[in-house]
Amino acid sequence: MTTRPDPRPTVHPFLAAFASAVIPGLGQFLVGDRRKAVRLYVVDAVIVAIIAFFFRDKVAALTAFVRPTSLAAMMVVNILLLAYRLWAADDAYRTASRTGPAGATSRAAVAAAVGALAIVVFTPHVVFGYYDMVQYNLITTVFGPDEPAAAPASSTTSTTPPADGTTVSTEPGTPTTSTTTTQPAQTGAPLWDGLDRLNILLLGGDFGVGRTGIRTDTMITVSIDPATGDVAMFSIPRNWTYAPLPDGMGIWDCDCYPELINELWIMGERYPDAFPGPQEPSVNAVKGVVSEFLGIPINYYALVNLDGFVELIDALGGVDIYVPERIVDDAYPYLDGTIGELVIEPGEHKMNGEQALAYARTRHQDSDYFRMNRQRCVLEAVLDQTEPTDLLLNFGRLADVVKNTVQTDIPIDALPQLVELLPKIDRDNIVSVRFIPPEYHLKFRDDGKPGRIANIDLVHEHVQLVLEDPDRAVTELGLDNLNNVCPKPPGSS
């Protein structure tokens, strides 16, 4: 009697399981169950096609990772894929076991094989699940509710802030103030529905040990044209005073805010009834006054604790900064609340977080206006030098830093729409305007206190010129391209 040989090849069960753990169906193919292998290959192809469709380009991928519903769906899919791979590996193992491996296998070898197989199967899903959960928590913690906040819109009713802050006077060429209305965006509509520009106020809050309250020493409004992708940046120094107030705000006789503009957040906390509106008094104060100062509505804001920027840069491994001139500050306020000497020598530096913050924060050697440039250069360097691998390896720590140092009213459902704007934006042609003396200086205060009074009419005129005709504005106003603001090392391109 002749025994017919088993047509299926003899493959070790663990080898078959490994194969199907990597590519479901491959283990079945190796052990000779080709019909089942083909069916699993079809399932694999469908899964790959679906994933490729939803992550077909950078914009689609980024959109998926800023939408909470997408993140939740990806977690479910991640679990289902894990179950699918486990089933495929188990089925391949059982199929191969029927033919039997060649030779006995020790318990130690079996344990090692099981451990290795578990690593292959579970690791990618655990890692993806971790990043997915961190991102979901970050998005839902930092960003506001789905209902967009109302945006103040400026009109042209003129009044005049006085020099002493006690009475109202009228003089030709003095700053104008304008009434404020609200334009709530429609829920579910595009973020910029009905808006010619999308204006987001970026605030850097200088608060920490030894400081009372939040002083927004950095105030930059980013204005985006959703149709063309044109971007303008308007920087307001901290030391302007007698800033115009929206109609219905304030407790001062001048119908303005007479002190340094960077103290508005504190004033909102101190005098909440003076800053009515749709949001917290401090937010109403800063958004309302900046809107009046620039003559454009402020739709959203984002506040960053500059001290927390230290942790961000440290998590990324530092940042390379070129310092063109020696910086000496005899009274620099360190993060621990002490006052001491700060010296930064010229040349190229690999700065940690505290050093980069000191470079961006010091102003005693020069002025607030030079500090504004340095802050922008540090931010630009961080963006340019951050590698994707650094972000992935430090994502959990970075997310914690962002959650602890950033607050904003940008709604969650606006994030995908902002991502969709990215391909339109040309970073090399961002127009940047700093409203600094002497051009925008109208007069000094009459009471001897620090600060200047800005020529608001001229500010409004130049803002409109930049928004309506940026090319003409660059020529007539002698504006710098953002890339030309930061000095480069000698010999660099």
C-alpha positions in Angstrom: 0.0 0.0 0.0 1.3 3.4 -1.0 0.8 6.5 1.2 0.1 9.7 -0.7 2.3 12.6 0.4 0.7 15.7 2.0 0.5 18.3 -0.8 1.0 21.1 1.7 4.6 22.1 2.5 5.8 21.7 6.0 6.3 25.1 7.7 6.9 25.8 11.3 3.7 27.1 12.9 5.5 30.1 14.4 7.0 31.0 11.0 3.5 30.9 9.5 2.1 33.0 12.3 4.9 35.6 11.9 4.3 35.8 8.2 0.5 36.4 8.6 1.2 38.8 11.4 3.2 41.0 9.0 0.9 40.4 5.9 -2.3 38.6 6.7 -2.6 35.7 4.2 1.2 35.2 3.7 1.3 32.5 6.4 -1.7 30.7 4.8 0.1 30.9 1.5 3.3 29.4 2.9 1.5 26.4 4.4 -0.4 25.7 1.1 -3.9 27.1 1.9 -3.8 29.3 -1.2 -7.6 29.8 -1.5 -7.7 31.4 2.0 -4.5 33.3 1.3 -6.1 34.9 -1.8 -9.2 36.0 0.1 -7.0 37.6 2.8 -4.9 39.3 0.2 -8.1 40.9 -1.2 -9.0 42.1 2.3 -5.5 43.5 2.7 -5.7 45.3 -0.6 -9.0 46.9 0.4 -7.6 48.0 3.7 -4.5 49.6 2.1 -6.7 51.3 -0.5 -8.9 52.9 2.2 -5.9 54.0 4.2 -4.3 55.5 1.1 -7.4 57.4 0.3 -7.8 59.0 3.7 -4.1 59.8 3.9 -3.6 60.6 0.2 -1.6 63.8 0.9 -0.2 65.9 3.7 -3.3 68.0 4.0 -5.6 65.0 4.2 -3.4 63.4 6.8 -3.2 66.6 8.9 -6.9 67.1 8.6 -7.6 63.6 10.0 -5.3 64.3 13.0 -6.9 67.5 14.0 -10.5 66.3 13.9 -11.7 64.6 17.1 -14.2 62.4 15.3 -11.5 61.2 13.0 -9.2 60.4 15.9 -11.9 58.4 17.6 -12.7 56.5 14.4 -9.0 55.8 13.9 -8.8 54.3 17.4 -11.7 51.9 16.5 -10.0 51.0 13.2 -6.8 50.4 15.0 -8.4 47.9 17.4 -10.2 46.2 14.5 -6.9 45.9 12.6 -5.2 44.4 15.7 -8.0 41.8 15.9 -7.7 41.0 12.2 -3.9 40.5 12.4 -4.3 38.4 15.6 -6.9 36.2 13.8 -4.7 35.8 10.7 -1.6 34.9 12.7 -3.6 32.4 14.8 -5.2 30.8 11.8 -1.8 30.4 10.0 -0.4 28.8 13.2 -3.2 26.3 13.5 -3.1 25.5 9.8 0.7 24.9 9.9 0.3 22.8 13.1 -1.8 20.2 11.2 1.2 19.4 9.0 3.6 19.6 12.1 6.9 21.3 12.3 10.1 19.4 11.6 11.7 18.4 14.9 10.9 19.2 18.5 11.0 22.7 20.0 12.2 23.5 23.5 10.0 25.5 25.9 12.6 28.3 25.9 12.4 28.6 22.1 8.6 28.6 22.2 8.5 31.3 24.9 11.0 33.4 22.8 8.9 32.9 19.7 5.7 33.8 21.5 7.3 37.0 22.9 8.7 38.0 19.5 5.3 37.4 17.9 3.5 39.5 20.5 6.0 42.3 19.9 5.4 42.2 16.1 1.6 42.1 16.5 1.0 44.5 19.3 3.7 47.1 19.1 2.5 49.2 16.0 -1.1 49.2 17.4 0.0 50.2 20.9 2.2 53.0 19.6 -0.4 54.3 17.2 -3.0 54.1 20.0 -0.8 56.2 22.3 -0.2 58.9 19.7 -3.9 58.9 18.9 -5.0 59.3 22.5 -2.4 62.0 23.2 -3.5 64.0 20.1 -7.2 63.6 21.0 -6.6 64.8 24.5 -4.5 67.7 23.2 -7.1 68.9 20.7 -10.0 68.6 23.0 -8.2 70.3 25.9 -6.6 73.3 24.2 -9.2 74.3 21.6 -12.5 75.8 22.2 -16.0 74.5 21.7 -17.5 73.9 18.2 -19.4 77.2 18.3 -17.0 79.9 17.0 -16.7 83.0 19.2 -18.1 86.3 18.0 -15.7 88.5 16.2 -15.6 92.3 16.8 -15.9 94.4 13.6 -14.7 98.0 13.4 -16.6 101.0 12.1 -15.4 104.5 11.7 -16.9 106.6 14.5 -14.2 109.0 15.7 -13.4 110.2 19.1 -10.1 111.4 20.6 -8.1 110.1 23.6 -6.6 113.0 25.7 -3.1 113.2 26.9 -4.0 113.2 30.6 -6.5 110.4 30.7 -9.2 112.5 32.5 -11.2 114.4 29.9 -12.2 114.1 26.3 -10.8 116.4 23.7 -10.7 116.7 20.0 -7.6 117.5 17.9 -6.8 117.0 14.2 -4.7 113.9 13.6 -5.3 112.4 17.0 -6.1 108.7 17.4 -9.6 107.5 16.4 -11.7 105.0 18.1 -14.5 102.9 16.6 -17.6 101.2 17.8 -17.7 97.5 18.0 -20.3 95.1 16.9 -20.3 91.3 16.8 -20.5 88.9 13.9 -21.0 85.4 15.1 -20.0 82.8 12.6 -22.6 80.2 11.6 -22.0 76.8 13.1 -21.2 74.3 10.5 -20.3 76.9 7.9 -16.8 77.5 6.7 -14.6 79.3 9.2 -14.2 82.3 6.9 -17.8 82.3 5.7 -18.7 85.9 4.9 -15.2 87.1 6.0 -12.8 88.9 3.6 -10.0 88.1 6.0 -9.4 85.6 8.9 -7.6 87.5 11.6 -6.0 85.6 14.5 -4.3 87.4 17.4 -1.2 85.6 18.7 -0.3 86.7 22.2 2.9 85.9 24.2 2.2 86.1 27.9 5.3 87.0 30.0 4.3 85.6 33.3 6.1 83.5 35.9 7.9 83.7 39.2 8.0 87.2 40.6 5.5 88.6 38.2 1.8 89.5 38.9 -0.7 88.6 36.2 -0.2 88.1 32.5 1.5 90.8 30.5 1.1 90.2 26.8 4.5 91.5 25.7 4.0 89.9 22.3 1.0 90.8 20.2 1.0 89.7 16.6 -2.1 89.6 14.4 -2.0 87.2 11.5 -4.4 88.1 8.8 -5.2 85.5 6.1 -7.0 85.9 2.8 -8.8 82.5 2.5 -9.3 83.0 -1.3 -5.6 83.7 -2.2 -3.7 82.5 0.8 -2.0 86.0 1.2 -0.8 86.5 4.8 0.0 89.7 6.6 1.5 90.0 10.1 0.9 93.1 12.3 3.1 93.5 15.4 2.0 95.9 18.2 4.7 96.9 20.7 3.9 96.7 24.4 4.5 100.4 25.2 1.7 102.1 23.3 -0.7 104.0 25.6 -4.1 105.7 25.2 -5.2 102.9 22.9 -8.8 103.3 21.7 -11.5 101.2 23.4 -14.5 99.6 21.7 -17.8 101.3 22.4 -19.2 100.2 25.8 -15.9 99.2 27.3 -13.7 101.0 29.9 -13.9 103.0 33.1 -11.5 105.8 32.1 -12.6 109.4 31.3 -10.6 109.4 28.1 -12.8 106.6 26.6 -9.5 104.8 26.0 -7.1 102.6 27.8 -4.5 105.1 29.1 -1.8 102.7 30.4 0.6 100.3 28.6 -1.3 98.1 26.1 0.4 94.9 27.3 -1.4 95.2 30.7 -4.9 94.8 29.2 -5.2 91.1 30.2 -4.5 92.1 33.9 -7.1 94.9 33.6 -9.7 92.5 32.4 -9.1 90.4 35.6 -9.0 93.5 37.8 -12.1 95.3 36.3 -14.2 92.6 34.7 -17.3 94.9 34.4 -15.3 97.3 32.3 -14.9 94.8 29.5 -18.3 93.2 28.6 -18.6 90.9 25.7 -19.1 87.3 24.6 -16.0 85.9 26.3 -13.9 86.4 29.5 -13.2 90.0 30.3 -9.5 89.7 29.7 -10.1 88.1 26.3 -12.7 90.8 25.5 -10.2 93.5 26.5 -7.3 92.4 24.4 -9.3 91.4 21.3 -11.4 94.5 21.5 -8.5 97.0 21.9 -6.3 95.3 19.3 -9.2 95.4 16.9 -9.6 99.1 17.5 -5.9 99.7 17.3 -5.6 98.0 13.9 -9.0 98.9 12.5 -9.9 95.3 11.7 -11.9 92.6 13.5 -10.1 90.0 15.6 -11.8 86.7 15.0 -9.8 84.4 17.3 -6.8 84.6 19.6 -4.1 82.2 21.0 -2.1 82.9 24.1 1.2 81.3 24.8 3.1 81.4 28.0 6.6 82.3 26.9 8.1 80.7 30.0 6.6 77.4 28.9 8.5 77.9 25.6 11.5 76.8 27.6 10.1 73.3 28.0 9.1 73.2 24.3 12.6 74.0 23.0 14.2 71.6 25.5 11.9 68.8 24.4 13.0 69.4 20.8 16.7 69.3 21.8 17.5 73.0 21.5 17.6 75.4 18.6 20.4 77.0 16.5 20.4 80.8 16.7 22.7 83.2 15.1 23.4 86.3 17.3 24.9 89.1 15.2 25.9 91.4 18.1 26.9 91.0 21.7 24.0 91.3 24.1 24.5 92.5 27.7 21.6 92.9 30.1 22.6 93.9 33.6 19.1 93.4 35.1 17.7 90.3 33.3 14.7 88.7 35.2 15.5 85.0 35.3 12.8 82.4 35.6 13.4 81.8 39.3 12.5 85.4 40.1 16.1 86.6 40.5 17.6 89.6 38.7 21.1 89.2 37.3 23.5 89.8 34.4 22.9 88.2 31.0 25.6 88.0 28.4 25.2 86.5 25.0 28.2 86.6 22.7 27.9 87.1 19.0 28.1 84.0 16.7 26.2 80.8 16.2 24.7 79.2 19.3 23.0 75.9 20.1 20.5 77.3 22.7 18.5 75.4 25.2 15.1 76.6 26.2 16.1 79.0 28.9 18.9 80.5 26.7 16.5 81.0 23.7 13.9 82.6 26.0 16.5 85.0 27.4 17.6 85.9 23.9 14.0 86.6 22.8 13.0 88.3 26.1 15.9 90.7 26.9 15.3 94.3 26.0 17.4 96.5 28.3 20.4 96.7 25.8 18.3 97.9 22.9 14.5 98.2 23.0 11.1 96.5 22.7 11.3 96.8 19.0 14.5 94.8 18.6 13.1 92.3 21.0 10.1 91.9 18.7 12.5 90.9 15.9 14.3 88.5 18.1 11.1 86.8 19.2 10.1 86.3 15.6 13.5 84.9 14.7 13.4 82.4 17.5 10.0 81.2 16.5 11.1 81.0 12.9 14.2 79.0 13.8 12.1 76.5 15.9 9.7 76.0 13.0 12.5 75.6 10.4 14.7 73.2 12.5 12.1 70.9 13.9 12.4 67.5 12.4 9.4 65.1 12.2 11.3 62.4 14.2 11.9 64.9 17.0 8.1 65.6 17.1 7.3 61.9 17.2 9.8 60.9 19.8 8.8 63.8 22.1 5.2 64.0 21.2 3.8 63.2 24.7 6.0 65.7 26.4 5.3 68.4 23.7 1.6 67.8 24.1 1.8 68.3 27.8 3.7 71.6 27.3 1.1 72.9 24.8 -1.7 72.0 27.2 -0.1 73.8 30.0 1.0 76.9 28.1 -1.5 77.6 25.4 -5.1 78.8 25.5 -7.2 79.8 22.6 -10.8 80.3 21.4 -10.2 78.7 18.0 -13.0 76.1 17.8 -12.2 72.5 17.3 -14.1 72.2 14.1 -12.1 75.1 12.6 -8.8 73.1 12.7 -9.4 71.0 9.5 -10.4 74.2 7.7 -7.2 75.9 8.8 -5.2 72.9 7.7 -6.8 73.1 4.2 -5.5 76.7 4.0 -1.9 75.6 4.4 -1.2 74.8 0.7 -2.3 78.3 -0.3 0.0 80.1 2.0 3.4 81.2 0.6 5.6 81.5 3.6 8.3 83.3 1.5 5.9 86.2 0.8 4.4 87.0 4.1 4.1 90.7 4.6 5.2 91.8 8.1 4.5 95.2 9.6 5.7 96.5 13.0 3.9 99.6 14.3 6.8 101.2 16.0 8.2 104.7 16.5 9.1 107.1 15.1 6.7 106.6 12.1 3.6 105.7 14.1 4.4 107.9 17.1 2.0 110.8 17.5 3.1 112.3 20.8 4.5 111.5 24.2 2.3 111.3 27.3 1.9 114.6 29.2 1.9 113.0 32.6 5.5 111.8 32.5 4.6 108.1 32.7 6.3 105.6 30.4 4.7 105.0 27.0 3.8 106.7 23.8 0.6 107.6 22.0 0.2 106.1 18.5 -1.1 107.7 15.4 -4.1 105.4 15.0 -5.2 107.0 11.8 -1.9 106.2 10.1 -2.0 102.7 11.5 -5.5 102.1 10.0 -4.4 103.6 6.7 -1.4 101.3 6.4 -3.3 98.2 7.6 -5.8 98.7 4.8 -3.1 99.3 2.3 -1.4 96.0 3.2 -4.6 94.1 3.1 -5.8 95.6 -0.2 -2.6 95.7 -2.1 0.3 94.0 -0.4 2.8 94.4 -3.3 2.2 98.2 -3.3 2.5 98.2 0.5 5.9 96.5 0.5 7.2 99.1 -2.0 5.6 102.3 -0.5 6.1 101.4 3.1 9.5 99.8 2.7 8.4 96.6 4.5 10.6 93.7 5.1 9.8 90.2 3.9 9.6 88.0 7.0 12.6 86.0 5.8 14.7 89.2 5.7 14.1 90.1 9.3 16.3 87.5 10.9 20.1 87.8 10.4 22.0 84.8 8.9 25.5 83.7 9.6 28.2 85.0 7.3 28.5 82.9 4.2 25.1 81.3 4.5 22.6 81.5 1.7 
